[in-house]
Amino acid sequence: MLPGLRCLKMDMEAIAAGHQEVVSAMIRDYQNKLEARTLPAGPVDDVKTSVISKIKDTTSKANISNIFTRKK
């Protein structure tokens, strides 16, 4: 997709210079989407670990074992 947009940008430079900015914005948006996809998932693991550690600190083990028991 990106090579096609770059080719379109070169064509727009020759044909309609006024629309070149629009194509440049499309290229930037697409590059930003690609960068967002390739970011590592490391921070998600850090958040998960910190939340679990906070839960362990604030609750007692007795309460955790009774979470899924049915009240009579």
PyMOL CGO cylinders between C-alpha atoms (Angstrom):
from pymol import cmd
from pymol.cgo import CYLINDER

trace = [
    CYLINDER, 0.00, 0.00, 0.00, 2.77, 2.41, 0.94, 0.3, 1, 1, 1, 1, 1, 1,
    CYLINDER, 2.77, 2.41, 0.94, 4.65, 2.10, -2.39, 0.3, 1, 1, 1, 1, 1, 1,
    CYLINDER, 4.65, 2.10, -2.39, 1.39, 2.81, -4.22, 0.3, 1, 1, 1, 1, 1, 1,
    CYLINDER, 1.39, 2.81, -4.22, 0.79, 5.95, -2.17, 0.3, 1, 1, 1, 1, 1, 1,
    CYLINDER, 0.79, 5.95, -2.17, 4.34, 7.12, -2.88, 0.3, 1, 1, 1, 1, 1, 1,
    CYLINDER, 4.34, 7.12, -2.88, 3.79, 6.56, -6.61, 0.3, 1, 1, 1, 1, 1, 1,
    CYLINDER, 3.79, 6.56, -6.61, 0.53, 8.50, -6.38, 0.3, 1, 1, 1, 1, 1, 1,
    CYLINDER, 0.53, 8.50, -6.38, 2.40, 11.34, -4.66, 0.3, 1, 1, 1, 1, 1, 1,
    CYLINDER, 2.40, 11.34, -4.66, 4.90, 11.53, -7.53, 0.3, 1, 1, 1, 1, 1, 1,
    CYLINDER, 4.90, 11.53, -7.53, 2.04, 11.57, -10.04, 0.3, 1, 1, 1, 1, 1, 1,
    CYLINDER, 2.04, 11.57, -10.04, 0.27, 14.31, -8.10, 0.3, 1, 1, 1, 1, 1, 1,
    CYLINDER, 0.27, 14.31, -8.10, 3.43, 16.44, -8.15, 0.3, 1, 1, 1, 1, 1, 1,
    CYLINDER, 3.43, 16.44, -8.15, 3.29, 16.39, -11.94, 0.3, 1, 1, 1, 1, 1, 1,
    CYLINDER, 3.29, 16.39, -11.94, -0.47, 16.59, -12.46, 0.3, 1, 1, 1, 1, 1, 1,
    CYLINDER, -0.47, 16.59, -12.46, -2.09, 18.42, -9.53, 0.3, 1, 1, 1, 1, 1, 1,
    CYLINDER, -2.09, 18.42, -9.53, 0.35, 19.97, -7.10, 0.3, 1, 1, 1, 1, 1, 1,
    CYLINDER, 0.35, 19.97, -7.10, -2.52, 21.23, -4.95, 0.3, 1, 1, 1, 1, 1, 1,
    CYLINDER, -2.52, 21.23, -4.95, -3.52, 17.69, -3.98, 0.3, 1, 1, 1, 1, 1, 1,
    CYLINDER, -3.52, 17.69, -3.98, 0.01, 16.63, -3.09, 0.3, 1, 1, 1, 1, 1, 1,
    CYLINDER, 0.01, 16.63, -3.09, -0.49, 17.64, 0.55, 0.3, 1, 1, 1, 1, 1, 1,
    CYLINDER, -0.49, 17.64, 0.55, -3.49, 15.33, 0.85, 0.3, 1, 1, 1, 1, 1, 1,
    CYLINDER, -3.49, 15.33, 0.85, -1.50, 12.36, -0.44, 0.3, 1, 1, 1, 1, 1, 1,
    CYLINDER, -1.50, 12.36, -0.44, 1.38, 13.26, 1.91, 0.3, 1, 1, 1, 1, 1, 1,
    CYLINDER, 1.38, 13.26, 1.91, -1.06, 13.25, 4.83, 0.3, 1, 1, 1, 1, 1, 1,
    CYLINDER, -1.06, 13.25, 4.83, -2.36, 9.84, 3.74, 0.3, 1, 1, 1, 1, 1, 1,
    CYLINDER, -2.36, 9.84, 3.74, 1.22, 8.51, 3.68, 0.3, 1, 1, 1, 1, 1, 1,
    CYLINDER, 1.22, 8.51, 3.68, 1.92, 9.88, 7.17, 0.3, 1, 1, 1, 1, 1, 1,
    CYLINDER, 1.92, 9.88, 7.17, -1.29, 8.38, 8.56, 0.3, 1, 1, 1, 1, 1, 1,
    CYLINDER, -1.29, 8.38, 8.56, -0.52, 4.99, 7.04, 0.3, 1, 1, 1, 1, 1, 1,
    CYLINDER, -0.52, 4.99, 7.04, 3.05, 5.05, 8.40, 0.3, 1, 1, 1, 1, 1, 1,
    CYLINDER, 3.05, 5.05, 8.40, 1.72, 5.92, 11.86, 0.3, 1, 1, 1, 1, 1, 1,
    CYLINDER, 1.72, 5.92, 11.86, -0.68, 2.98, 11.71, 0.3, 1, 1, 1, 1, 1, 1,
    CYLINDER, -0.68, 2.98, 11.71, 2.15, 0.66, 10.69, 0.3, 1, 1, 1, 1, 1, 1,
    CYLINDER, 2.15, 0.66, 10.69, 4.32, 1.89, 13.56, 0.3, 1, 1, 1, 1, 1, 1,
    CYLINDER, 4.32, 1.89, 13.56, 1.47, 1.40, 16.03, 0.3, 1, 1, 1, 1, 1, 1,
    CYLINDER, 1.47, 1.40, 16.03, 1.10, -2.22, 14.89, 0.3, 1, 1, 1, 1, 1, 1,
    CYLINDER, 1.10, -2.22, 14.89, 4.79, -3.01, 15.23, 0.3, 1, 1, 1, 1, 1, 1,
    CYLINDER, 4.79, -3.01, 15.23, 5.22, -1.68, 18.77, 0.3, 1, 1, 1, 1, 1, 1,
    CYLINDER, 5.22, -1.68, 18.77, 6.16, -4.42, 21.24, 0.3, 1, 1, 1, 1, 1, 1,
    CYLINDER, 6.16, -4.42, 21.24, 3.60, -5.59, 23.77, 0.3, 1, 1, 1, 1, 1, 1,
    CYLINDER, 3.60, -5.59, 23.77, 5.99, -5.11, 26.69, 0.3, 1, 1, 1, 1, 1, 1,
    CYLINDER, 5.99, -5.11, 26.69, 4.13, -2.29, 28.45, 0.3, 1, 1, 1, 1, 1, 1,
    CYLINDER, 4.13, -2.29, 28.45, 0.95, -4.37, 28.60, 0.3, 1, 1, 1, 1, 1, 1,
    CYLINDER, 0.95, -4.37, 28.60, 2.79, -7.04, 30.56, 0.3, 1, 1, 1, 1, 1, 1,
    CYLINDER, 2.79, -7.04, 30.56, 4.14, -4.39, 32.93, 0.3, 1, 1, 1, 1, 1, 1,
    CYLINDER, 4.14, -4.39, 32.93, 0.65, -3.04, 33.58, 0.3, 1, 1, 1, 1, 1, 1,
    CYLINDER, 0.65, -3.04, 33.58, -0.70, -6.54, 34.14, 0.3, 1, 1, 1, 1, 1, 1,
    CYLINDER, -0.70, -6.54, 34.14, 2.06, -7.35, 36.61, 0.3, 1, 1, 1, 1, 1, 1,
    CYLINDER, 2.06, -7.35, 36.61, 1.57, -4.12, 38.56, 0.3, 1, 1, 1, 1, 1, 1,
    CYLINDER, 1.57, -4.12, 38.56, -2.21, -4.59, 38.80, 0.3, 1, 1, 1, 1, 1, 1,
    CYLINDER, -2.21, -4.59, 38.80, -1.84, -8.16, 40.00, 0.3, 1, 1, 1, 1, 1, 1,
    CYLINDER, -1.84, -8.16, 40.00, 0.72, -7.13, 42.61, 0.3, 1, 1, 1, 1, 1, 1,
    CYLINDER, 0.72, -7.13, 42.61, -1.60, -4.38, 43.89, 0.3, 1, 1, 1, 1, 1, 1,
    CYLINDER, -1.60, -4.38, 43.89, -4.47, -6.85, 44.15, 0.3, 1, 1, 1, 1, 1, 1,
    CYLINDER, -4.47, -6.85, 44.15, -2.31, -9.26, 46.10, 0.3, 1, 1, 1, 1, 1, 1,
    CYLINDER, -2.31, -9.26, 46.10, -1.23, -6.51, 48.47, 0.3, 1, 1, 1, 1, 1, 1,
    CYLINDER, -1.23, -6.51, 48.47, -4.74, -5.27, 49.25, 0.3, 1, 1, 1, 1, 1, 1,
    CYLINDER, -4.74, -5.27, 49.25, -6.62, -8.54, 49.62, 0.3, 1, 1, 1, 1, 1, 1,
    CYLINDER, -6.62, -8.54, 49.62, -6.08, -11.42, 51.95, 0.3, 1, 1, 1, 1, 1, 1,
    CYLINDER, -6.08, -11.42, 51.95, -5.63, -14.95, 50.69, 0.3, 1, 1, 1, 1, 1, 1,
    CYLINDER, -5.63, -14.95, 50.69, -8.71, -16.08, 52.57, 0.3, 1, 1, 1, 1, 1, 1,
    CYLINDER, -8.71, -16.08, 52.57, -10.91, -13.72, 50.59, 0.3, 1, 1, 1, 1, 1, 1,
    CYLINDER, -10.91, -13.72, 50.59, -9.39, -14.74, 47.27, 0.3, 1, 1, 1, 1, 1, 1,
    CYLINDER, -9.39, -14.74, 47.27, -10.22, -18.41, 47.80, 0.3, 1, 1, 1, 1, 1, 1,
    CYLINDER, -10.22, -18.41, 47.80, -13.87, -17.53, 48.47, 0.3, 1, 1, 1, 1, 1, 1,
    CYLINDER, -13.87, -17.53, 48.47, -14.40, -15.41, 45.38, 0.3, 1, 1, 1, 1, 1, 1,
    CYLINDER, -14.40, -15.41, 45.38, -16.01, -18.13, 43.29, 0.3, 1, 1, 1, 1, 1, 1,
    CYLINDER, -16.01, -18.13, 43.29, -17.99, -19.91, 45.98, 0.3, 1, 1, 1, 1, 1, 1,
    CYLINDER, -17.99, -19.91, 45.98, -21.74, -19.66, 45.96, 0.3, 1, 1, 1, 1, 1, 1,
    CYLINDER, -21.74, -19.66, 45.96, -23.45, -17.96, 48.88, 0.3, 1, 1, 1, 1, 1, 1,
    CYLINDER, -23.45, -17.96, 48.88, -25.93, -20.17, 50.71, 0.3, 1, 1, 1, 1, 1, 1,
]
cmd.load_cgo(trace, "trace")
